[in-house]
């Protein structure tokens, strides 16, 4: 299991990647480019970023700290 700081750093990097891929999809939708190579690349990027996030969470769950 990762240390708390390592977990936070890695989680932040994954979230930045997901945000960037979502932004790309939003831009393409706004531009009306919802088909073709650019669209497919953005969809693949988004799927890969999401899959990496889910895998990361499954492998590195942090203990719940009750208040």
Residue pairs with C-beta under 8 A, 6 or more apart in sequence:
1 60
1 61
1 62
2 10
2 60
4 62
7 60
7 62
10 56
10 60
11 56
14 49
14 52
14 53
14 56
15 53
17 49
17 52
17 53
18 46
18 49
18 50
18 53
20 49
21 42
21 45
21 46
21 48
21 49
21 50
22 46
24 42
24 45
24 46
25 42
25 43
25 46
28 34
28 38
28 39
28 42
33 39
